[in-house]
Structures are given as structure tokens and as C-alpha cells.
Amino acid sequence: MKIRVKAPPVGGAANDELVRFLAKHFAVPRSSIELVSGAGSRQKRITIQGLSSDEIVRALLD
């Protein structure tokens, strides 16, 4: 999935904006989104606590 954020990649601002976006999209608290790897990279891996993989896929397709 590609997501473009407006925040600059300085001081973690882009990562913070990504977490806010994902939390809103999946209707979960920001604390449920964890950046697993790629904090300094364009490619990131995240986990979303409280949702099954099926629920995540459905939300992405909506």
C-alpha cells in the first residue's frame, strides 16, 4: 500500500503523521499502531493491535 504524507521526514514528523492517518482510517487509537521497522526508510512495516488480518484487508479494500 502506498501512502503519501505531507509532513517532512525530519524528526519523525512523517512517521507521526502516518500513524495518525492509519489510526483514523482503521478507527483505532494511535497507541494501537506500532511502527515495526523502517522508521528512517520510505518502506515501513507496521502492526495494528486489536484488528485481525481479515479486518485490516477489508478496511483497505473499502
CHARMM internal coordinates of N, CA and C (Angstrom, degrees):
IC EDIT
DIST 1 N 1 CA 1.4316
DIST 1 CA 1 C 1.5156
ANGL 1 N 1 CA 1 C 107.65
DIST 1 C 2 N 1.3156
ANGL 1 CA 1 C 2 N 117.30
DIHE 1 N 1 CA 1 C 2 N 137.08
DIST 2 N 2 CA 1.4587
ANGL 1 C 2 N 2 CA 122.09
DIHE 1 CA 1 C 2 N 2 CA 176.83
DIST 2 CA 2 C 1.5100
ANGL 2 N 2 CA 2 C 108.94
DIHE 1 C 2 N 2 CA 2 C -106.83
DIST 2 C 3 N 1.3329
ANGL 2 CA 2 C 3 N 115.28
DIHE 2 N 2 CA 2 C 3 N 131.14
DIST 3 N 3 CA 1.4605
ANGL 2 C 3 N 3 CA 121.59
DIHE 2 CA 2 C 3 N 3 CA 176.59
DIST 3 CA 3 C 1.5215
ANGL 3 N 3 CA 3 C 106.86
DIHE 2 C 3 N 3 CA 3 C -131.38
DIST 3 C 4 N 1.3052
ANGL 3 CA 3 C 4 N 116.38
DIHE 3 N 3 CA 3 C 4 N 128.56
DIST 4 N 4 CA 1.4560
ANGL 3 C 4 N 4 CA 120.64
DIHE 3 CA 3 C 4 N 4 CA 178.07
DIST 4 CA 4 C 1.5285
ANGL 4 N 4 CA 4 C 108.14
DIHE 3 C 4 N 4 CA 4 C -107.66
DIST 4 C 5 N 1.3229
ANGL 4 CA 4 C 5 N 116.18
DIHE 4 N 4 CA 4 C 5 N 127.62
DIST 5 N 5 CA 1.4630
ANGL 4 C 5 N 5 CA 120.81
DIHE 4 CA 4 C 5 N 5 CA 178.19
DIST 5 CA 5 C 1.5236
ANGL 5 N 5 CA 5 C 108.73
DIHE 4 C 5 N 5 CA 5 C -114.47
DIST 5 C 6 N 1.3237
ANGL 5 CA 5 C 6 N 116.06
DIHE 5 N 5 CA 5 C 6 N 155.14
DIST 6 N 6 CA 1.4626
ANGL 5 C 6 N 6 CA 120.60
DIHE 5 CA 5 C 6 N 6 CA -177.45
DIST 6 CA 6 C 1.5208
ANGL 6 N 6 CA 6 C 112.98
DIHE 5 C 6 N 6 CA 6 C -87.03
DIST 6 C 7 N 1.3069
ANGL 6 CA 6 C 7 N 117.30
DIHE 6 N 6 CA 6 C 7 N -21.42
DIST 7 N 7 CA 1.4719
ANGL 6 C 7 N 7 CA 120.55
DIHE 6 CA 6 C 7 N 7 CA -177.80
DIST 7 CA 7 C 1.5238
ANGL 7 N 7 CA 7 C 110.14
DIHE 6 C 7 N 7 CA 7 C -65.96
DIST 7 C 8 N 1.3293
ANGL 7 CA 7 C 8 N 116.67
DIHE 7 N 7 CA 7 C 8 N 142.96
DIST 8 N 8 CA 1.4664
ANGL 7 C 8 N 8 CA 119.52
DIHE 7 CA 7 C 8 N 8 CA 179.21
DIST 8 CA 8 C 1.5300
ANGL 8 N 8 CA 8 C 110.74
DIHE 7 C 8 N 8 CA 8 C -72.93
DIST 8 C 9 N 1.3259
ANGL 8 CA 8 C 9 N 116.48
DIHE 8 N 8 CA 8 C 9 N 152.39
DIST 9 N 9 CA 1.4651
ANGL 8 C 9 N 9 CA 119.78
DIHE 8 CA 8 C 9 N 9 CA -179.82
DIST 9 CA 9 C 1.5284
ANGL 9 N 9 CA 9 C 111.98
DIHE 8 C 9 N 9 CA 9 C -80.15
DIST 9 C 10 N 1.3155
ANGL 9 CA 9 C 10 N 116.31
DIHE 9 N 9 CA 9 C 10 N 50.68
DIST 10 N 10 CA 1.4614
ANGL 9 C 10 N 10 CA 122.32
DIHE 9 CA 9 C 10 N 10 CA -177.82
DIST 10 CA 10 C 1.5154
ANGL 10 N 10 CA 10 C 108.78
DIHE 9 C 10 N 10 CA 10 C -121.91
DIST 10 C 11 N 1.3113
ANGL 10 CA 10 C 11 N 116.69
DIHE 10 N 10 CA 10 C 11 N 129.00
DIST 11 N 11 CA 1.4598
ANGL 10 C 11 N 11 CA 120.62
DIHE 10 CA 10 C 11 N 11 CA 177.26
DIST 11 CA 11 C 1.5096
ANGL 11 N 11 CA 11 C 114.49
DIHE 10 C 11 N 11 CA 11 C 64.05
DIST 11 C 12 N 1.3201
ANGL 11 CA 11 C 12 N 117.43
DIHE 11 N 11 CA 11 C 12 N 22.41
DIST 12 N 12 CA 1.4547
ANGL 11 C 12 N 12 CA 120.56
DIHE 11 CA 11 C 12 N 12 CA 178.26
DIST 12 CA 12 C 1.5161
ANGL 12 N 12 CA 12 C 114.71
DIHE 11 C 12 N 12 CA 12 C 79.54
DIST 12 C 13 N 1.3383
ANGL 12 CA 12 C 13 N 118.03
DIHE 12 N 12 CA 12 C 13 N 9.06
DIST 13 N 13 CA 1.4678
ANGL 12 C 13 N 13 CA 121.15
DIHE 12 CA 12 C 13 N 13 CA -177.56
DIST 13 CA 13 C 1.5287
ANGL 13 N 13 CA 13 C 111.95
DIHE 12 C 13 N 13 CA 13 C -62.28
DIST 13 C 14 N 1.3201
ANGL 13 CA 13 C 14 N 117.34
DIHE 13 N 13 CA 13 C 14 N -41.15
DIST 14 N 14 CA 1.4643
ANGL 13 C 14 N 14 CA 120.47
DIHE 13 CA 13 C 14 N 14 CA -179.56
DIST 14 CA 14 C 1.5311
ANGL 14 N 14 CA 14 C 110.23
DIHE 13 C 14 N 14 CA 14 C -67.43
DIST 14 C 15 N 1.3265
ANGL 14 CA 14 C 15 N 117.41
DIHE 14 N 14 CA 14 C 15 N -38.84
DIST 15 N 15 CA 1.4654
ANGL 14 C 15 N 15 CA 120.35
DIHE 14 CA 14 C 15 N 15 CA 177.86
DIST 15 CA 15 C 1.5239
ANGL 15 N 15 CA 15 C 110.38
DIHE 14 C 15 N 15 CA 15 C -64.85
DIST 15 C 16 N 1.3277
ANGL 15 CA 15 C 16 N 117.52
DIHE 15 N 15 CA 15 C 16 N -41.26
DIST 16 N 16 CA 1.4658
ANGL 15 C 16 N 16 CA 121.41
DIHE 15 CA 15 C 16 N 16 CA 178.33
DIST 16 CA 16 C 1.5194
ANGL 16 N 16 CA 16 C 111.19
DIHE 15 C 16 N 16 CA 16 C -62.45
DIST 16 C 17 N 1.3379
ANGL 16 CA 16 C 17 N 116.07
DIHE 16 N 16 CA 16 C 17 N -42.59
DIST 17 N 17 CA 1.4626
ANGL 16 C 17 N 17 CA 119.51
DIHE 16 CA 16 C 17 N 17 CA 178.81
DIST 17 CA 17 C 1.5312
ANGL 17 N 17 CA 17 C 111.13
DIHE 16 C 17 N 17 CA 17 C -65.48
DIST 17 C 18 N 1.3285
ANGL 17 CA 17 C 18 N 116.75
DIHE 17 N 17 CA 17 C 18 N -38.38
DIST 18 N 18 CA 1.4654
ANGL 17 C 18 N 18 CA 120.60
DIHE 17 CA 17 C 18 N 18 CA 177.07
DIST 18 CA 18 C 1.5193
ANGL 18 N 18 CA 18 C 110.58
DIHE 17 C 18 N 18 CA 18 C -61.60
DIST 18 C 19 N 1.3112
ANGL 18 CA 18 C 19 N 117.80
DIHE 18 N 18 CA 18 C 19 N -44.60
DIST 19 N 19 CA 1.4626
ANGL 18 C 19 N 19 CA 121.50
DIHE 18 CA 18 C 19 N 19 CA 179.45
DIST 19 CA 19 C 1.5284
ANGL 19 N 19 CA 19 C 110.17
DIHE 18 C 19 N 19 CA 19 C -62.61
DIST 19 C 20 N 1.3287
ANGL 19 CA 19 C 20 N 117.74
DIHE 19 N 19 CA 19 C 20 N -42.89
DIST 20 N 20 CA 1.4738
ANGL 19 C 20 N 20 CA 120.99
DIHE 19 CA 19 C 20 N 20 CA 177.62
DIST 20 CA 20 C 1.5254
ANGL 20 N 20 CA 20 C 110.94
DIHE 19 C 20 N 20 CA 20 C -60.88
DIST 20 C 21 N 1.3381
ANGL 20 CA 20 C 21 N 116.31
DIHE 20 N 20 CA 20 C 21 N -44.41
DIST 21 N 21 CA 1.4595
ANGL 20 C 21 N 21 CA 120.71
DIHE 20 CA 20 C 21 N 21 CA 179.88
DIST 21 CA 21 C 1.5294
ANGL 21 N 21 CA 21 C 111.10
DIHE 20 C 21 N 21 CA 21 C -61.48
DIST 21 C 22 N 1.3284
ANGL 21 CA 21 C 22 N 116.82
DIHE 21 N 21 CA 21 C 22 N -48.17
DIST 22 N 22 CA 1.4641
ANGL 21 C 22 N 22 CA 120.82
DIHE 21 CA 21 C 22 N 22 CA -178.30
DIST 22 CA 22 C 1.5285
ANGL 22 N 22 CA 22 C 111.40
DIHE 21 C 22 N 22 CA 22 C -64.74
DIST 22 C 23 N 1.3237
ANGL 22 CA 22 C 23 N 116.85
DIHE 22 N 22 CA 22 C 23 N -40.22
DIST 23 N 23 CA 1.4665
ANGL 22 C 23 N 23 CA 119.95
DIHE 22 CA 22 C 23 N 23 CA 178.82
DIST 23 CA 23 C 1.5187
ANGL 23 N 23 CA 23 C 110.41
DIHE 22 C 23 N 23 CA 23 C -61.66
DIST 23 C 24 N 1.3103
ANGL 23 CA 23 C 24 N 116.78
DIHE 23 N 23 CA 23 C 24 N -41.77
DIST 24 N 24 CA 1.4707
ANGL 23 C 24 N 24 CA 120.12
DIHE 23 CA 23 C 24 N 24 CA 178.54
DIST 24 CA 24 C 1.5305
ANGL 24 N 24 CA 24 C 110.87
DIHE 23 C 24 N 24 CA 24 C -67.33
DIST 24 C 25 N 1.3188
ANGL 24 CA 24 C 25 N 116.67
DIHE 24 N 24 CA 24 C 25 N -45.28
DIST 25 N 25 CA 1.4745
ANGL 24 C 25 N 25 CA 121.09
DIHE 24 CA 24 C 25 N 25 CA -178.07
DIST 25 CA 25 C 1.5314
ANGL 25 N 25 CA 25 C 112.00
DIHE 24 C 25 N 25 CA 25 C -61.79
DIST 25 C 26 N 1.3187
ANGL 25 CA 25 C 26 N 116.49
DIHE 25 N 25 CA 25 C 26 N -41.25
DIST 26 N 26 CA 1.4583
ANGL 25 C 26 N 26 CA 120.77
DIHE 25 CA 25 C 26 N 26 CA -177.53
DIST 26 CA 26 C 1.5282
ANGL 26 N 26 CA 26 C 112.89
DIHE 25 C 26 N 26 CA 26 C -94.13
DIST 26 C 27 N 1.3319
ANGL 26 CA 26 C 27 N 116.52
DIHE 26 N 26 CA 26 C 27 N 0.32
DIST 27 N 27 CA 1.4741
ANGL 26 C 27 N 27 CA 122.40
DIHE 26 CA 26 C 27 N 27 CA 177.94
DIST 27 CA 27 C 1.5263
ANGL 27 N 27 CA 27 C 111.81
DIHE 26 C 27 N 27 CA 27 C 55.43
DIST 27 C 28 N 1.3219
ANGL 27 CA 27 C 28 N 114.78
DIHE 27 N 27 CA 27 C 28 N 49.66
DIST 28 N 28 CA 1.4601
ANGL 27 C 28 N 28 CA 121.67
DIHE 27 CA 27 C 28 N 28 CA 177.05
DIST 28 CA 28 C 1.5340
ANGL 28 N 28 CA 28 C 107.62
DIHE 27 C 28 N 28 CA 28 C -129.38
DIST 28 C 29 N 1.3234
ANGL 28 CA 28 C 29 N 117.76
DIHE 28 N 28 CA 28 C 29 N 158.95
DIST 29 N 29 CA 1.4664
ANGL 28 C 29 N 29 CA 119.11
DIHE 28 CA 28 C 29 N 29 CA 175.90
DIST 29 CA 29 C 1.5312
ANGL 29 N 29 CA 29 C 111.01
DIHE 28 C 29 N 29 CA 29 C -66.36
DIST 29 C 30 N 1.3189
ANGL 29 CA 29 C 30 N 115.88
DIHE 29 N 29 CA 29 C 30 N 151.54
DIST 30 N 30 CA 1.4746
ANGL 29 C 30 N 30 CA 119.69
DIHE 29 CA 29 C 30 N 30 CA 179.36
DIST 30 CA 30 C 1.5239
ANGL 30 N 30 CA 30 C 111.62
DIHE 29 C 30 N 30 CA 30 C -57.40
DIST 30 C 31 N 1.3076
ANGL 30 CA 30 C 31 N 116.82
DIHE 30 N 30 CA 30 C 31 N -30.82
DIST 31 N 31 CA 1.4681
ANGL 30 C 31 N 31 CA 119.83
DIHE 30 CA 30 C 31 N 31 CA -179.66
DIST 31 CA 31 C 1.5266
ANGL 31 N 31 CA 31 C 112.11
DIHE 30 C 31 N 31 CA 31 C -67.00
DIST 31 C 32 N 1.3300
ANGL 31 CA 31 C 32 N 117.92
DIHE 31 N 31 CA 31 C 32 N -14.10
DIST 32 N 32 CA 1.4660
ANGL 31 C 32 N 32 CA 121.89
DIHE 31 CA 31 C 32 N 32 CA 178.08
DIST 32 CA 32 C 1.5218
ANGL 32 N 32 CA 32 C 112.81
DIHE 31 C 32 N 32 CA 32 C -83.65
DIST 32 C 33 N 1.3228
ANGL 32 CA 32 C 33 N 116.83
DIHE 32 N 32 CA 32 C 33 N -11.15
DIST 33 N 33 CA 1.4639
ANGL 32 C 33 N 33 CA 121.69
DIHE 32 CA 32 C 33 N 33 CA -179.72
DIST 33 CA 33 C 1.5195
ANGL 33 N 33 CA 33 C 108.15
DIHE 32 C 33 N 33 CA 33 C -99.56
DIST 33 C 34 N 1.3297
ANGL 33 CA 33 C 34 N 115.99
DIHE 33 N 33 CA 33 C 34 N 125.88
DIST 34 N 34 CA 1.4561
ANGL 33 C 34 N 34 CA 120.35
DIHE 33 CA 33 C 34 N 34 CA 179.37
DIST 34 CA 34 C 1.5207
ANGL 34 N 34 CA 34 C 109.91
DIHE 33 C 34 N 34 CA 34 C -124.79
DIST 34 C 35 N 1.3069
ANGL 34 CA 34 C 35 N 116.60
DIHE 34 N 34 CA 34 C 35 N 128.17
DIST 35 N 35 CA 1.4504
ANGL 34 C 35 N 35 CA 122.83
DIHE 34 CA 34 C 35 N 35 CA 174.85
DIST 35 CA 35 C 1.5270
ANGL 35 N 35 CA 35 C 107.30
DIHE 34 C 35 N 35 CA 35 C -82.47
DIST 35 C 36 N 1.3217
ANGL 35 CA 35 C 36 N 116.08
DIHE 35 N 35 CA 35 C 36 N 106.63
DIST 36 N 36 CA 1.4618
ANGL 35 C 36 N 36 CA 121.75
DIHE 35 CA 35 C 36 N 36 CA -174.42
DIST 36 CA 36 C 1.5260
ANGL 36 N 36 CA 36 C 110.99
DIHE 35 C 36 N 36 CA 36 C -78.91
DIST 36 C 37 N 1.3267
ANGL 36 CA 36 C 37 N 116.58
DIHE 36 N 36 CA 36 C 37 N -43.82
DIST 37 N 37 CA 1.4648
ANGL 36 C 37 N 37 CA 120.03
DIHE 36 CA 36 C 37 N 37 CA 178.95
DIST 37 CA 37 C 1.5172
ANGL 37 N 37 CA 37 C 109.14
DIHE 36 C 37 N 37 CA 37 C -154.41
DIST 37 C 38 N 1.3271
ANGL 37 CA 37 C 38 N 115.01
DIHE 37 N 37 CA 37 C 38 N 159.76
DIST 38 N 38 CA 1.4548
ANGL 37 C 38 N 38 CA 120.64
DIHE 37 CA 37 C 38 N 38 CA 176.53
DIST 38 CA 38 C 1.5128
ANGL 38 N 38 CA 38 C 114.85
DIHE 37 C 38 N 38 CA 38 C 92.71
DIST 38 C 39 N 1.3169
ANGL 38 CA 38 C 39 N 118.23
DIHE 38 N 38 CA 38 C 39 N 22.75
DIST 39 N 39 CA 1.4638
ANGL 38 C 39 N 39 CA 120.98
DIHE 38 CA 38 C 39 N 39 CA -178.21
DIST 39 CA 39 C 1.5306
ANGL 39 N 39 CA 39 C 111.71
DIHE 38 C 39 N 39 CA 39 C -56.25
DIST 39 C 40 N 1.3169
ANGL 39 CA 39 C 40 N 117.61
DIHE 39 N 39 CA 39 C 40 N -33.98
DIST 40 N 40 CA 1.4542
ANGL 39 C 40 N 40 CA 120.90
DIHE 39 CA 39 C 40 N 40 CA 179.97
DIST 40 CA 40 C 1.5117
ANGL 40 N 40 CA 40 C 113.63
DIHE 39 C 40 N 40 CA 40 C -105.35
DIST 40 C 41 N 1.3113
ANGL 40 CA 40 C 41 N 116.89
DIHE 40 N 40 CA 40 C 41 N 14.30
DIST 41 N 41 CA 1.4537
ANGL 40 C 41 N 41 CA 122.20
DIHE 40 CA 40 C 41 N 41 CA -174.81
DIST 41 CA 41 C 1.5263
ANGL 41 N 41 CA 41 C 110.88
DIHE 40 C 41 N 41 CA 41 C -120.62
DIST 41 C 42 N 1.3157
ANGL 41 CA 41 C 42 N 115.96
DIHE 41 N 41 CA 41 C 42 N 163.48
DIST 42 N 42 CA 1.4692
ANGL 41 C 42 N 42 CA 120.05
DIHE 41 CA 41 C 42 N 42 CA 175.21
DIST 42 CA 42 C 1.5318
ANGL 42 N 42 CA 42 C 110.29
DIHE 41 C 42 N 42 CA 42 C -75.20
DIST 42 C 43 N 1.3120
ANGL 42 CA 42 C 43 N 117.16
DIHE 42 N 42 CA 42 C 43 N -27.72
DIST 43 N 43 CA 1.4604
ANGL 42 C 43 N 43 CA 121.53
DIHE 42 CA 42 C 43 N 43 CA 178.58
DIST 43 CA 43 C 1.5150
ANGL 43 N 43 CA 43 C 108.74
DIHE 42 C 43 N 43 CA 43 C -97.75
DIST 43 C 44 N 1.3383
ANGL 43 CA 43 C 44 N 115.71
DIHE 43 N 43 CA 43 C 44 N 126.92
DIST 44 N 44 CA 1.4601
ANGL 43 C 44 N 44 CA 121.21
DIHE 43 CA 43 C 44 N 44 CA -175.60
DIST 44 CA 44 C 1.5175
ANGL 44 N 44 CA 44 C 110.36
DIHE 43 C 44 N 44 CA 44 C -128.75
DIST 44 C 45 N 1.3100
ANGL 44 CA 44 C 45 N 115.25
DIHE 44 N 44 CA 44 C 45 N 154.97
DIST 45 N 45 CA 1.4633
ANGL 44 C 45 N 45 CA 122.06
DIHE 44 CA 44 C 45 N 45 CA 172.95
DIST 45 CA 45 C 1.5087
ANGL 45 N 45 CA 45 C 106.42
DIHE 44 C 45 N 45 CA 45 C -120.15
DIST 45 C 46 N 1.3207
ANGL 45 CA 45 C 46 N 115.51
DIHE 45 N 45 CA 45 C 46 N 132.39
DIST 46 N 46 CA 1.4581
ANGL 45 C 46 N 46 CA 120.15
DIHE 45 CA 45 C 46 N 46 CA -179.36
DIST 46 CA 46 C 1.5171
ANGL 46 N 46 CA 46 C 109.92
DIHE 45 C 46 N 46 CA 46 C -128.96
DIST 46 C 47 N 1.3156
ANGL 46 CA 46 C 47 N 115.52
DIHE 46 N 46 CA 46 C 47 N 160.37
DIST 47 N 47 CA 1.4641
ANGL 46 C 47 N 47 CA 121.49
DIHE 46 CA 46 C 47 N 47 CA 169.01
DIST 47 CA 47 C 1.5145
ANGL 47 N 47 CA 47 C 107.00
DIHE 46 C 47 N 47 CA 47 C -123.83
DIST 47 C 48 N 1.3188
ANGL 47 CA 47 C 48 N 114.36
DIHE 47 N 47 CA 47 C 48 N 150.67
DIST 48 N 48 CA 1.4590
ANGL 47 C 48 N 48 CA 121.14
DIHE 47 CA 47 C 48 N 48 CA 177.82
DIST 48 CA 48 C 1.5154
ANGL 48 N 48 CA 48 C 107.21
DIHE 47 C 48 N 48 CA 48 C -125.12
DIST 48 C 49 N 1.3323
ANGL 48 CA 48 C 49 N 116.00
DIHE 48 N 48 CA 48 C 49 N 110.06
DIST 49 N 49 CA 1.4619
ANGL 48 C 49 N 49 CA 121.37
DIHE 48 CA 48 C 49 N 49 CA -179.57
DIST 49 CA 49 C 1.5287
ANGL 49 N 49 CA 49 C 109.65
DIHE 48 C 49 N 49 CA 49 C -74.16
DIST 49 C 50 N 1.3187
ANGL 49 CA 49 C 50 N 116.36
DIHE 49 N 49 CA 49 C 50 N 142.73
DIST 50 N 50 CA 1.4565
ANGL 49 C 50 N 50 CA 121.10
DIHE 49 CA 49 C 50 N 50 CA 174.56
DIST 50 CA 50 C 1.5133
ANGL 50 N 50 CA 50 C 114.63
DIHE 49 C 50 N 50 CA 50 C 91.71
DIST 50 C 51 N 1.3344
ANGL 50 CA 50 C 51 N 117.99
DIHE 50 N 50 CA 50 C 51 N -2.24
DIST 51 N 51 CA 1.4603
ANGL 50 C 51 N 51 CA 121.21
DIHE 50 CA 50 C 51 N 51 CA 177.75
DIST 51 CA 51 C 1.5254
ANGL 51 N 51 CA 51 C 109.42
DIHE 50 C 51 N 51 CA 51 C -125.76
DIST 51 C 52 N 1.3155
ANGL 51 CA 51 C 52 N 115.53
DIHE 51 N 51 CA 51 C 52 N 140.88
DIST 52 N 52 CA 1.4638
ANGL 51 C 52 N 52 CA 119.21
DIHE 51 CA 51 C 52 N 52 CA 175.24
DIST 52 CA 52 C 1.5285
ANGL 52 N 52 CA 52 C 108.76
DIHE 51 C 52 N 52 CA 52 C -80.46
DIST 52 C 53 N 1.3058
ANGL 52 CA 52 C 53 N 116.33
DIHE 52 N 52 CA 52 C 53 N 165.18
DIST 53 N 53 CA 1.4655
ANGL 52 C 53 N 53 CA 119.71
DIHE 52 CA 52 C 53 N 53 CA 178.74
DIST 53 CA 53 C 1.5273
ANGL 53 N 53 CA 53 C 110.56
DIHE 52 C 53 N 53 CA 53 C -62.40
DIST 53 C 54 N 1.3360
ANGL 53 CA 53 C 54 N 117.91
DIHE 53 N 53 CA 53 C 54 N -34.33
DIST 54 N 54 CA 1.4726
ANGL 53 C 54 N 54 CA 120.64
DIHE 53 CA 53 C 54 N 54 CA 177.18
DIST 54 CA 54 C 1.5242
ANGL 54 N 54 CA 54 C 111.18
DIHE 53 C 54 N 54 CA 54 C -64.39
DIST 54 C 55 N 1.3213
ANGL 54 CA 54 C 55 N 117.28
DIHE 54 N 54 CA 54 C 55 N -41.21
DIST 55 N 55 CA 1.4701
ANGL 54 C 55 N 55 CA 121.07
DIHE 54 CA 54 C 55 N 55 CA 178.89
DIST 55 CA 55 C 1.5278
ANGL 55 N 55 CA 55 C 111.25
DIHE 54 C 55 N 55 CA 55 C -65.21
DIST 55 C 56 N 1.3166
ANGL 55 CA 55 C 56 N 115.96
DIHE 55 N 55 CA 55 C 56 N -37.27
DIST 56 N 56 CA 1.4641
ANGL 55 C 56 N 56 CA 120.20
DIHE 55 CA 55 C 56 N 56 CA 178.68
DIST 56 CA 56 C 1.5216
ANGL 56 N 56 CA 56 C 110.04
DIHE 55 C 56 N 56 CA 56 C -66.18
DIST 56 C 57 N 1.3108
ANGL 56 CA 56 C 57 N 116.87
DIHE 56 N 56 CA 56 C 57 N -46.49
DIST 57 N 57 CA 1.4710
ANGL 56 C 57 N 57 CA 120.78
DIHE 56 CA 56 C 57 N 57 CA 179.50
DIST 57 CA 57 C 1.5291
ANGL 57 N 57 CA 57 C 110.32
DIHE 56 C 57 N 57 CA 57 C -60.46
DIST 57 C 58 N 1.3384
ANGL 57 CA 57 C 58 N 117.39
DIHE 57 N 57 CA 57 C 58 N -45.01
DIST 58 N 58 CA 1.4753
ANGL 57 C 58 N 58 CA 120.20
DIHE 57 CA 57 C 58 N 58 CA 178.45
DIST 58 CA 58 C 1.5204
ANGL 58 N 58 CA 58 C 111.28
DIHE 57 C 58 N 58 CA 58 C -59.55
DIST 58 C 59 N 1.3213
ANGL 58 CA 58 C 59 N 117.68
DIHE 58 N 58 CA 58 C 59 N -43.26
DIST 59 N 59 CA 1.4632
ANGL 58 C 59 N 59 CA 121.11
DIHE 58 CA 58 C 59 N 59 CA -179.81
DIST 59 CA 59 C 1.5284
ANGL 59 N 59 CA 59 C 111.33
DIHE 58 C 59 N 59 CA 59 C -65.69
DIST 59 C 60 N 1.3169
ANGL 59 CA 59 C 60 N 116.89
DIHE 59 N 59 CA 59 C 60 N -34.73
DIST 60 N 60 CA 1.4634
ANGL 59 C 60 N 60 CA 119.80
DIHE 59 CA 59 C 60 N 60 CA 178.22
DIST 60 CA 60 C 1.5170
ANGL 60 N 60 CA 60 C 111.96
DIHE 59 C 60 N 60 CA 60 C -69.62
DIST 60 C 61 N 1.3213
ANGL 60 CA 60 C 61 N 116.42
DIHE 60 N 60 CA 60 C 61 N -32.15
DIST 61 N 61 CA 1.4666
ANGL 60 C 61 N 61 CA 120.10
DIHE 60 CA 60 C 61 N 61 CA -178.91
DIST 61 CA 61 C 1.5145
ANGL 61 N 61 CA 61 C 113.58
DIHE 60 C 61 N 61 CA 61 C -81.45
DIST 61 C 62 N 1.3295
ANGL 61 CA 61 C 62 N 116.80
DIHE 61 N 61 CA 61 C 62 N -16.46
DIST 62 N 62 CA 1.4827
ANGL 61 C 62 N 62 CA 120.45
DIHE 61 CA 61 C 62 N 62 CA 179.28
DIST 62 CA 62 C 1.4957
ANGL 62 N 62 CA 62 C 112.14
DIHE 61 C 62 N 62 CA 62 C -77.26
END
COOR INIT
IC SEED 1 N 1 CA 1 C
IC BUILD
